[in-house]
Structures are given as C-alpha cells and as structure tokens.
Amino acid sequence: MKSTRADLNGTGYVVRLETGEDLLETLQRFVAQEGIRNAANVSAIGSASSWRFHVVASAEIPPREVLTFGRSRHRDVGQAVKR
C-alpha cells in the first residue's frame, strides 16, 4: 500500500493498493495508522478478483439487506453488479 495527502488543506488521501492486497484489511490498517476516525470514500479506480457487497436496500427498520458475492478474473471497481 502506498498513500499520499491529496488536497490543499491536507485532509484527503490517495491510497494505492498492490495486486493481491485485501481492500478492507488494507483500508482498516491505513485509517488506524493515520488516526482517522471518520471518513468517506469519494471515488475508486481499479479492478478486483473477488468481491462482497453489503447494501442496505431500504429505509425501513430493520432495513432490508442485500449481500452479493462474486469471483472472476477481474472486476472493474464501479461496475454494476447484476442480481
């Protein structure tokens, strides 16, 4: 993983993962080492070989949840997942 500050006031970051790195584990490690308590992902570019999406699919209490799993040679980040 490589990272750098990305905006003028020093509150944004760009994080680059190496091939084979786990996205969740790497981001958890990154926010811990930087002391980040609150954050939002603004955008992502890349591909993944396996994925799991957890989507809160309604505003009801409790919400309806959708879990999607997949594995392929490459999956573009941001590509729509068919259900």
Secondary structure, 3 states (H helix, E strand, C coil): CEEEECCCCCCCEEEECCCCCCHHHHHHHHHHHHCCCCCCCCCCCCEEEEEEEEEECCCCCCCCEEEEEEEEEEEECCCCCCC
